[in-house]
Amino acid sequence: MRAGQLSLVLSLAFLTSSLAPAAEPALAERSWKVDGTQREALIYVPAESKQAKAPVVFAFHGHGGSMVHAARTFAYHKHWPEAICLYMQGLNTPGRLTDPEGKKAGWQHSTGDQQDRDLKFFDAVLASLQTEYKVDQQRIYATGHSNGGSFTYLLWANRGETFAAFAPSGSTPGRELNKLQPKPVLHVAGETDPLVRFAWQQRGIESIQKLNGCATDGKPWAKAGVLVGTEYASPTGTPLITLIHLGGHKFPDEAPELIVKFFKGHERKQ
């Protein structure tokens, strides 16, 4: 091969490699035995997490969802590749608003419900992460949509001391409200949500605003696509962020990036 031809081949090879799509971050399926029941999650683990401390994001799908759909919809591991990200799989659970017979996967609704199977699931997963990786204990977060958002509030009520911040969507604190202690929180809500009415969510937001000692007047925080963010500052470092959109119960495509932005700004106090 002549020098000119070799140069052309090398140039084409370089161009092809530069145009090739970047490899998707790898997700692995893991399982844990909790009270005799096999529980599952999809997990993304950054390569450096055995040597350097890594934040952890727990993500919970809505009723009738799955860990696979959550990983695709939330995709926190793409927005925060330095964090350990877990997409947890629920078990068949009677729904409060739909599926009363419990034929679809979901999460316990309150403390003591379903023998606290999902709180125990969280405990088992976190314990294994702390054994296997260098978990940054000051940067552990929970987020979820709909029934997964309700379970995020349940974790706040029962395991609040573990977390740095929370980001529920399309849900309300419900009966767990009186157990919450002030924490930074971001809440995503749709103004035309037909399942979890916006008025219900507003009442929950106002209760958290009072709990966290937040200012009554909000300031613009971020705006992306359909989402408009407002920050209600708190002198104790426990602000409330609301991300409001005009849509219904669907989780907005723009939310994950803003949730990661919020998480990155908060560490658990020693």
Summary of the structure (lengths in Angstrom):
residues: 270
radius of gyration: 20.5
end to end distance: 65.7
largest distance: 78.5
contacts: 894
relative contact order: 0.12
helix: 37%
strand: 26%
